[in-house]
C-alpha cells in the first residue's frame, strides 16, 4: 500500500500572497489526475479559533459541517476540491498549547519538563498524522500560516523539518511561496527578497523543493536561472504565479500551464496519471465570456474588508457562472441607508442580499433596504441576520408591530419576533450556546425555496444564537409571510418567503458555505437568475 505523501506550503517576504488558494489549486490539479487529497491549515495565532475574532482582523469565520469555526482558507479548500473538511483540518497555536497544557495538568508527562521541542512539535505532527490516518488519502497538503521569519511560526516549521528528517524527500515535499516585487520606477523585478526568504528557511533546516514566485509578469529565463542558482532549487521547479485579472478560478489553470502538478509528482516519484481537466477549463471559459452583467447590492457593516464576506462574494460569482453572467457587487454600508435616500442608492440594482453578522449597528438601514426590496419587487436573499431583519421589517410594516425587534438589539421589545431559544421556552442548559455546523431542514412542498432546491429535505450550516420566535408564527402566516422551511421537529424556523413577490427568501442558515464554482448553491443561482429578469424588464 502506498504511503500518504505530505506537501507543506510556506510563505515568504510578505503575507497575503495567496497560500490558501495555492493549496486549493494544487489540490484541484492532483484530483484532476485521479489522486485523493486532504487539506489542512496551520494557523500561528494563539486564539483557539477565529470564532471570537473581529472580521476586520481575520476576515470571515468559515464553518464546517461538524461546527468548527475556522479560517476562511478552508472555504477555498472546499470550493476547489472534493475534500470534506472538519475541525481536524484547522489547527491553531492556541489549540496545540491548550492540548499540551491539559496533558501536563493530568500528569501525562510524568513530571518531565514540558518544552517546545519535543512536546509542542510532537502535538503539531500528531495533528497532521491524524488527518492522514483517518482519511487515507494520497496527499495531505498543509498550509503553514504566516510568513517565514515570524516568531509564531517557528514551532510549525520545526515540526515539518522533523517530518522530512523522519520520512525522507520522497514522502515529504516543501513548497515555498514568495514574492518577487517589481520596482515601479525602474519596472524591474527583484529576486533578492526571495533569496533572503529561502535563507531564513535554510537557517531553520528546511530546503524548499519548489519555489512559487508571485510576480506581475512571468519570470524570465534569466531570473529563473538566478533564483535556481542562489536558492539551490532546480530551474524547472521555479514556478511563476502571475497576478490574475478575472477570477481566482483561473489559478488552477495558471498552475497547470506552469506544470506545477507535474513537478510535484516528479519530485515525489509518483505516477503521472492522465489529466482530466476539461470541466475546470470550461468553467474558466464561462467566467471569461459572460453573456450579461447583473448588479447585486450587498448590504453589510463589514464591507470595507473584502474577506469579511468572502464566501458570499464567491457564492454570488458561482450563481453568475450558472447563469452565464458576471455579477457586479455594489457594497453598501447599512448605516448610510435611510428612508430618504434608499431609492437613490438602489436605483440601478437588480438584486439585494443582506448577509449574516452580529451586533446592532446598521440594523435600521438593513430594515429600510429590505422594505424597499419587498415593496418594489426586487429579488432578495437574506442570510442569518439578513433573514432576521426581514422578519423584523415584515412585523413592523405588515403586522403593525411598530416596536418589533430582536432581543439581541432590544431586550425589552414589546414584540420580540427574534429571540434566543431559551427565551422562548423553559429549556435548561442552553444559555449562550451557539448553533454551529450542519443541521437538517425540511422544506414545504411547492414553496419557492423547495422549487429552487428540488428537494424536500436539505442539510445546511449554521452560526447563530437567535431564532424566529415561534409564538408569532401564526400571525406572520395570516399576513402572508410563508414559513417554508423548518427543523424536522418544526420547533425552529429555517426559511421564510413572501409569496406575492418575484423572489424573496430569508434563510437562518449560511448557504454560501455549501457553494462551489462547479456546483453553485441553488439559492444563489436563483437570486442571480431572477435579478437578470429585472434587467430584461428595463431599469
N, C-alpha and C positions, 0 to 999 in steps of 0.2 A: 504494500500500500504506500502510495506517495505521501510524503510528509507535507504538512502545510508550509507554504513559503511566507515569510514576513517581509513586508515592504514598509520602510519608515520614511516619512517625508518631513523634512525640517525646513525652516525658513531663515533667510539671512538678509542683512543690510537694512531691511525695513519691514514693518508689519503691513498687513492688508495687501499682500502680493497675490493672494488667491490660492493658498494651500488647500483650503476646503474644496474648492471647485476642481483643483488639480487632482486631489484624491478621488473625487467623484467621477471625473472624466477618465482617469486611468481605470477605475472600476468598470465604467461603461465599455471601454476598449477590451478589457480582459474578458468580460461577459460576452462580448461580440465574437470572441474566439472560442467560446464554449467552456470557459472556466467559471468556477463559482468564487465569489468574493464576499468578505465580511469587512466592514469599515469601522474604524474606531477613532475617537478624538480624545487626545490627552491635553487637558487644559491646565496651565500652570498656576491659575489663581487659587487662593486659599479658601474662597467660598466653596461650600459643598456642591452647590449647583447655581445656575443663574436665576433661579426662581424668585429670589428676593432682590435681584439687581435691577437697577433702572434701565429701561430700554435705551436711554441716552448713553449709558455706559457700555451696554453689552449687545444692543440690538434686541430682536425679538427672542422670546423663550419658545423653543420648539418642543412640542410634546409628543412622546412616543405612545404606542398602544398600551404599554404597561404603566403609563402615568409618570414617566421620568420627565423632569423639566431640564432641558438640555440646551447646548449651544446651537445656534442657527445653522452651523455647518452640517449637522445631522440631517437637516432638511434637504441640503444639496445631495447628501449621500442617498437618501431615499428617492429623491426625484430622478436621479441619474441612473440608478441601478435597481436590481430586484431584491437587494438586501433588506431584510426586515430587521429593524433596529429596536433595541430595548435599552434599559438603563445601563446594561453592561457595556454598551457601545460608547458611553460618555463617562470619562474619568477626569476628576479634578484633584489637585494637590490636597484640597480640603478633605476629600473622600479618603485619599491614601493615608494621610496623617491621622484622621479620625479612626480608621480601622486599626492602625498600628498602636495608637494610644489605648484604644479599648482592649486590645490584646494584652498590652503591658499591664493594664489595671487588673485584668483577670489572672495575671501571673503566668501567662503562656511562655514568657521568655525566661522563666526560671531564675529571675534575679539578675540576669545579664544586663549590661549597659545597652540601651536601645540607641542605634545610630542610623544616620542616613544610609551608609553602606555597612552592613548588607540589608537592614530591615526595611527601610523605605524603598530601596531599589528592588528588593525581592517582591514587595507588595505590588509595585508597578508591573513587574514582569508577570506576576500571578494574574493580574487583570487581563493581560494580553493572552496568556496561555488559556485562561478560562474561556475566552472567546473562541479560540481555535478548537478547543476540546468539545465545546457544545455545538458548534456549527459544522465542523468537519469540512471546511471549505478549502479550496485550492490555495487561496491567498487571503491573508489578513493584512489590510493596508491601514497603517496607523499614522495619523497626523499629530505631530508634536507641536502644540500651540506655542505662540510667542516667537521670539527671534533669538537666534544663537547669540550668546553674549548676555542675555537676560539672566539674572541670578536665579530666578524662579525655575528656569528650565533645566538647570544643571542635573538634578536627580533623574529626570526623564532621559536625558542624553546619556548619563552614566548607565542607566538600566539597559538601553538599547545597545550600548557599546558591549556590555556584558553578554547580551544575546548573540551578537556577532562572534564574539570570542568563543562562546559555547557551541554554536551551531555551524559556524563557518560561512564563507562567502556564497556558497551555492544555495543556502537556505535563508539568509538574511541580506536584504538589499537596502542600501541607503541612497535616497534621492534628496538633493539639496536644491530648494527653490530660492533663487536670489535675484537681486535687482542689478541690471546694467543701465545706469542712468544716462540720459543724454543731456549734455551741457547745452542749454538753449542758444547762447550767444554764438558758440562755435559750431553747433549742430553735430557734435561729436559724441559718440557713445563711449563710456569709460568702463573698463573691466577691473580697475583697481579695487573697488568695494567688494566685488565678488572674490577676488584673490584673498583679501583680508578676512572675509567671512569664512572661507574654506580653512584658512589658518587657525581661526578660532575653533573650528570643529576638530582640526588635527591636534590641537593642544589638549582636547578632551579625549582623543584617541579614536576619532571617527574619520575615516577616509570615504568621502562620497563616491559612489559608483557612477551616478548620473547627476549632471548639473542641468537644471532647467532655469533658463535666464529670461526674466521678464524684461522686455525691451520694446521700444516703439516700433522699430523696423527689424527685420530678420538679421541675425548675426551674419556678418560677412565671413568668408572662409578664413581671412586673416585673423579676425577676432576669435573664431573657434580654435584656430591653431594656438593663439596666445593663451586663451583660457585653459586649453588642454595641457599645455606645457607647464604653466605656473601652478595649476591646481591638481596635476597628476591624475587627470581623468582622460580616458580615451576620447579622441576627437569626435567619433560617431556617437559618443554618449553625452555630448554637449548639445542641448536642445533649446531652440528658440521658442519663447512664449510671447508672441506679439500681442499688442492691445487689440481687443475685439471691438468692432464698431456696432454691430446689430444686436446680438443676443449672446448670453453666456452659453446657450445650447450649441453654439458654433465651436466651443472649446474642444470637445472630444474630436471633432473633425480636424481641427488645427493640429492637435497632438497626433492624430492618425497620419496626417501629411508629414509630420516630423518623425514618424516611425517610433514614437515613444514605446508603444506596446511591443514592437519587435525587439527593441533594445532591452527592455525589461526581461522578456522571455529568453533572449540570448544570454544575458548575464547570469540568469538563474538556471540555465541549462534545461529549459522547458521546451516541449514540442510547439512548433509554430502551427497551431491548428488553423483551419480555414476561417477567414474573417467573414462574418455576416453582418455588414454594417449598413445595408441598404435602407432599413427603416429609419435610422438616425439621419442619413443623408437626405431622405425625403422630408423629414421633419425640418431640417435646416433650409431646404429649398422652399418650403411653405412659409417659413419665417421671413426669408429674404424677399419673397414675392407675394406680399399681401394684396388681396383684391379690393380692400376697403380699409378705411381708418375710422375707428369709433372712439369717442371721448367719454371716459367714465370718471366721475368725481369720487375721490376717496376723502372722507371727512373724518380726520382723527387728530388727536392732540400731539402725536409724536411725528408729524410729517416732516419735520426738519432733518430727521435722520432716516436715510433710505432703508437701513437694516431693521428699523423698528417694526415695519410691516412687510418684511422680506417675503414671507410665504404668500401673503395676499397679492403682492405685485406679481409674483411668479405664477400663481393660480390664475390671475387675470390674463396674463400672457398665454397660458395654456388654453383658456377659454377662447382667446383670439385665434390661436392655431387651429382649433377645432372648427372655427367659422371662417378660416382663411382671411382673417382680419388682423390688423395691427391695433393694439389697444393703447391709446394715449391716456395716461392717468393724470388728471388735474387734482393736485393736492390742495385741500382747503382746511384751514385751521378753524374748528368749530367756534372758537372764541371770537372770530371775525364775522360770524353769521348772525344776522338779525332779521326780524320780520320785514324791516325796511329795505334791506339790500339783498335778500335771498334770491329774488327773481333775477337781478343783475348778475350775481355771482354764478348762477346756474343756467344762464340763458343759452349757452352753446353746448350744454351737456346732454348726452344721450342715455346715461345710466348713472345711478348713485349707489355707493357702497359705504356703509358705516361699519368699521371693524371693531374688534374687541378692545378691551382696556380696563383700567381701574381708576377710580377717583372721580370727583365731582366736576373738575374743571372742563368746561366746554360742553357740558350736558345740554344746556338750554339751546345752544346753537345747533346741536345734533337734532334735537326735537323739532326745531323750526325747519331744518332741511328735510327731515322725514315727512313732516306735514306737507311740505311743498311737493315731494315725490309722490305722496299718496293722492293728493288732490289734483295735481297736474298730470297724473297718469304716466309718470316717468319710472321705468324699470328700477327696482330697488332690491338690494340684498343687505340685510342686517345680520351681523355676526356677533354672537355672545352679547356684549354690552350694546351693540347696534340693534339686536333684536329686543333687548330690554327697553331701549329708548323708543322703539316702535310701539311697544306695549304702552309705555307712559304717554306717548303722543295720542294714541287712539283713545285711551281712557279720558284724557283731558278734553279732547275735541269731539268725541262721539258719544261718550258715556256721561258727559257733564261733570266729571270728577276733576274740578279745576286744581285741586291740591294733590292729584295723583303723582306718585313718585316711587323711588326705590328707597328702602330703609338704609341703603348704603349712603344715600345723599341727604335724606330727611327722615330720621328715625321716628319722628312724631307725626308723619303724614297721616291725614285722615283716611286716605286711600292708598295703602302700601301695596300697589299692584305687583311690585317686585320685592322679594324679601328672602332672608336666609331660611333654609328648610326647617330649622329648629324654631324659628319664629312662627311658623305656620302650625306646628304640631307640638306634642309633648315628648318628642323623641329625645332620649338622653344620649350623652356622649357623642354628639355630632357638632358641638360648638366649634366654630373656627376651622372646620375641615374643608378643604377644597376638593371639588370633584375633578379628578385628574385622570386622563387616559381614555381608552375606548369603552363606550357603553352602547348597548343596543337601543334602537329606536324603531317604533312601529309607525308606519305612515298610513294615513287614511286613504282608503281605496278611492280613486277618482279625483283626489286632490291634485293641485298643481305640482306640489313637491313630489308626489308619488309618480306623476307622469314624467317628471324630469329624471328621477332615479330609475324608473321602470322596475321598481322593486317595492315590496311592502314591508320589508324589514332591512334595516341597514345598521352598520356599526360606524360610529364617528367619535372623534377625540374631543375631550372637554378640558377646560381650565377656568373654573369659576366657582364662586361661593353662593351667589344669589340666583334665585329661581322665580319663575312666574308664580304668583300667589294663587293657589288652586281655588280658594273660595270665590274668586272673581270670575272664574271660567265661564259660568252660565251667562253672566252679564255681558261679557265680551261677545260670546257667540250669538246672543239675541240681537246685538247691534251690528253683526255682520263680519266680525273677525273670526276666521276659521282656525281652530286648534287642529292642525293637520298632522302633527307628529308628537308622540308621547313615549315615555318609557314603557316597557312591556306591561308593568302593573298600573299604568295610567296615573301614577302619582306625580309625575314630573312632566311639564310641558316642554317639548323639544323644538317644535316648529309652529309658527303662526303665519297666516297669509290672509290677504284681503282679496276676496273673490271678484268684486267688480272693478278690476284693475288689470292692465295688460300683464304685469308680472311684479308682484310684491310679496317677498318672502323674508321672514326673520327666523334665524336658527340659533339655538342656545349653544350649539357646538361650534367647532372650528373646522369647516370643510377644507380650508386651504392646506391643512396638514396632510390631506389624503390625495392631493392633486399631483399629477406628473405630466411632463410635456407629451409623453407617449400615451397617456391615459388621463386626459383632463377631467376634473371633477364636474359632474353633471350640473351643479348649481352655477358654476362659473360659465360653463358652456351656455346655459340658459340665459343668464344675465347678459352676456355679450350678444347672443342671438337676438334677444328682444330689444336690446339697445340699438342694434343695427336697423331694426324695423322702424325705429324712431327717425333715423336718418332719412329713410325712404319716404316717410310722410312729409319730410321737409321741416326745417327748424323754424 
